[in-house]
Amino acid sequence: MSRVELIDGTGTGKRAKVDSNNRLETFAVSESRMADISVRDGKSFILTSDFINLTTTGSFSGVFYLKNTDATKVIYVDKIRICGTGTSMGYVQCKLIKNPTTGTLISDQTDAIVVPANLGANTDFVGTVYKGADAKTVTDGTQFSQFTVHLPGHTIQEYDGALILTGGTSFAIEVKPSYATELCIEVQCWIEDK
């Protein structure tokens, strides 16, 4: 049997350690893809609606819209956070709509807040982000997800980058509260080349 030694490639001559179970000792640090992109490229973003006053309880209101406008880039959604206020137990029904193209949420074009997650980065966002308001509409597209937020409270939907917007694709968020509330939407995402 021949013996193999693993020696540090930087020329210090340090050898790798092996434990009593013949396992190589290692040290690793793991971080999310969003954190890596934020540090390395500054291309991760926080998109937010600010607080929206909702009084319509009998129908859905369009509150958030995100579209990738760059065919050479991909937007990966990490998390969607929705928070609502109140003093008693209630709820907000939430729907995610794929590729909507019409409705006052889109036609009114009220810009949402877009900030690089790395506050020292000076990076441009490659999409359109609109915030909605009470009774804004989304009149087409395909529903692909739904969930409920308990009031007062919040929910964080974790996608870990699996919700992907290639060039030209979009989604909207519609909500229907059980009582009048203030609500805010936050989308955490990052951008990579296609």
C-alpha positions as CSV (number, residue, x, y, z in Angstrom):
1,M,0.0,0.0,0.0
2,S,1.4,3.4,-1.0
3,R,1.0,6.4,1.3
4,V,-0.5,9.7,0.1
5,E,0.1,13.0,1.8
6,L,-2.0,16.1,1.1
7,I,0.3,19.2,1.4
8,D,-0.7,22.8,1.4
9,G,-0.4,24.2,-2.1
10,T,0.8,27.6,-1.0
11,G,4.3,26.3,-0.1
12,T,4.1,26.3,3.7
13,G,4.4,22.5,3.9
14,K,1.3,22.1,6.1
15,R,-0.2,18.7,6.0
16,A,-3.9,17.8,6.1
17,K,-5.1,16.1,9.3
18,V,-7.0,12.8,9.3
19,D,-9.1,11.8,12.3
20,S,-9.3,8.3,14.0
21,N,-12.1,7.3,11.6
22,N,-9.9,8.0,8.6
23,R,-11.8,11.2,7.7
24,L,-10.1,14.3,6.4
25,E,-10.5,17.3,8.7
26,T,-12.0,20.2,6.9
27,F,-13.4,23.7,7.7
28,A,-16.1,25.3,5.6
29,V,-18.3,28.4,5.7
30,S,-21.6,28.3,4.0
31,E,-23.7,31.3,2.9
32,S,-26.8,31.7,0.8
33,R,-26.5,32.4,-2.9
34,M,-28.1,35.8,-2.3
35,A,-25.4,36.7,0.2
36,D,-22.6,35.6,-2.1
37,I,-24.0,37.6,-5.0
38,S,-24.5,40.6,-2.7
39,V,-20.9,40.6,-1.5
40,R,-19.2,39.6,-4.8
41,D,-21.3,41.6,-7.4
42,G,-23.7,43.8,-5.4
43,K,-26.5,42.4,-7.6
44,S,-28.9,41.4,-4.9
45,F,-31.9,43.7,-4.1
46,I,-34.6,44.4,-1.6
47,L,-37.8,45.5,-3.4
48,T,-40.6,47.0,-1.2
49,S,-44.0,48.5,-1.5
50,D,-43.8,50.7,1.7
51,F,-47.0,50.6,3.7
52,I,-50.3,50.4,1.7
53,N,-53.6,51.3,3.4
54,L,-56.2,48.7,2.4
55,T,-59.9,49.3,3.1
56,T,-61.4,47.0,0.4
57,T,-62.2,43.6,2.0
58,G,-64.7,42.1,-0.5
59,S,-62.2,41.7,-3.4
60,F,-58.5,41.4,-4.2
61,S,-56.3,44.4,-4.6
62,G,-53.1,44.4,-6.6
63,V,-50.3,45.4,-4.4
64,F,-47.0,44.5,-6.1
65,Y,-45.7,43.8,-9.6
66,L,-42.2,42.6,-10.7
67,K,-41.1,42.2,-14.3
68,N,-37.6,41.3,-15.7
69,T,-37.0,43.6,-18.6
70,D,-33.6,42.3,-19.6
71,A,-33.4,39.2,-21.9
72,T,-29.7,38.7,-20.9
73,K,-30.3,38.5,-17.2
74,V,-32.3,36.3,-14.8
75,I,-34.0,37.4,-11.5
76,Y,-34.0,34.8,-8.8
77,V,-36.5,35.4,-6.0
78,D,-35.2,34.4,-2.6
79,K,-38.0,35.4,-0.3
80,I,-41.3,37.3,-0.3
81,R,-42.3,38.9,3.0
82,I,-45.8,40.3,3.6
83,C,-46.7,42.2,6.9
84,G,-50.1,43.5,8.1
85,T,-51.3,45.5,11.0
86,G,-54.3,45.3,13.2
87,T,-55.5,44.9,16.8
88,S,-57.5,41.7,16.6
89,M,-57.2,38.4,14.9
90,G,-57.8,38.5,11.2
91,Y,-56.2,37.4,7.9
92,V,-55.1,38.5,4.5
93,Q,-55.5,36.1,1.6
94,C,-52.6,36.4,-0.9
95,K,-52.3,35.3,-4.5
96,L,-49.3,35.3,-6.8
97,I,-50.2,35.8,-10.5
98,K,-47.8,34.7,-13.3
99,N,-47.3,37.0,-16.3
100,P,-50.1,39.5,-15.8
101,T,-50.2,42.2,-18.5
102,T,-53.3,44.3,-17.7
103,G,-55.0,46.0,-14.8
104,T,-54.5,49.3,-12.9
105,L,-51.6,47.9,-10.9
106,I,-49.6,47.7,-14.1
107,S,-51.1,50.7,-16.1
108,D,-50.8,53.2,-13.2
109,Q,-47.0,52.5,-13.0
110,T,-46.3,53.6,-9.4
111,D,-42.7,52.8,-8.7
112,A,-41.9,50.7,-5.7
113,I,-38.7,51.1,-3.7
114,V,-35.6,49.3,-5.1
115,V,-32.4,49.1,-2.9
116,P,-29.3,47.0,-3.4
117,A,-29.1,44.6,-0.4
118,N,-25.4,45.5,-0.3
119,L,-25.9,49.1,0.8
120,G,-22.5,50.0,-0.5
121,A,-23.2,48.8,-4.0
122,N,-24.1,51.0,-6.9
123,T,-25.9,48.5,-9.1
124,D,-28.8,49.1,-11.5
125,F,-31.9,46.8,-11.3
126,V,-32.9,45.1,-14.6
127,G,-36.6,45.1,-14.1
128,T,-39.8,47.1,-13.5
129,V,-41.2,47.1,-9.9
130,Y,-44.6,48.7,-9.1
131,K,-46.4,49.1,-5.9
132,G,-50.2,48.9,-5.8
133,A,-52.9,50.5,-3.7
134,D,-56.3,49.7,-2.4
135,A,-58.6,48.4,-5.2
136,K,-55.9,48.2,-7.9
137,T,-56.6,45.4,-10.3
138,V,-54.8,42.6,-12.0
139,T,-57.1,41.4,-14.8
140,D,-55.2,38.6,-16.5
141,G,-52.3,36.1,-15.9
142,T,-52.3,32.7,-14.2
143,Q,-52.5,32.2,-10.5
144,F,-49.6,30.0,-9.3
145,S,-49.5,30.3,-5.6
146,Q,-51.6,31.4,-2.6
147,F,-51.1,31.7,1.1
148,T,-52.6,33.5,4.2
149,V,-51.1,36.1,6.5
150,H,-52.6,36.3,10.0
151,L,-53.3,39.8,11.3
152,P,-51.6,41.4,13.0
153,G,-48.5,39.6,11.7
154,H,-46.3,38.6,8.8
155,T,-45.3,35.7,6.6
156,I,-42.1,34.9,4.8
157,Q,-42.4,32.7,1.8
158,E,-39.0,31.1,1.1
159,Y,-38.2,30.3,-2.5
160,D,-34.4,30.1,-2.2
161,G,-34.0,31.2,-5.8
162,A,-36.4,28.7,-7.2
163,L,-38.9,31.4,-8.3
164,I,-37.2,32.5,-11.5
165,L,-38.0,35.4,-13.8
166,T,-36.3,35.2,-17.2
167,G,-36.4,38.1,-19.6
168,G,-40.0,39.3,-20.2
169,T,-41.6,37.3,-17.4
170,S,-43.4,38.8,-14.4
171,F,-45.5,38.2,-11.4
172,A,-48.0,40.2,-9.3
173,I,-49.2,39.9,-5.8
174,E,-52.9,40.4,-5.0
175,V,-54.3,40.5,-1.4
176,K,-57.8,40.5,0.2
177,P,-57.8,41.4,3.9
178,S,-60.6,40.4,6.3
179,Y,-60.6,43.9,7.8
180,A,-59.0,47.3,6.9
181,T,-55.3,47.1,7.5
182,E,-51.9,48.5,6.4
183,L,-49.8,46.1,4.5
184,C,-46.2,46.1,3.2
185,I,-44.6,43.8,0.7
186,E,-40.9,43.0,0.5
187,V,-39.2,40.8,-2.2
188,Q,-35.6,39.7,-1.8
189,C,-33.9,38.8,-5.0
190,W,-30.7,38.6,-6.9
191,I,-29.6,38.9,-10.6
192,E,-27.3,36.8,-12.7
193,D,-26.4,36.6,-16.3
194,K,-28.5,34.2,-18.4
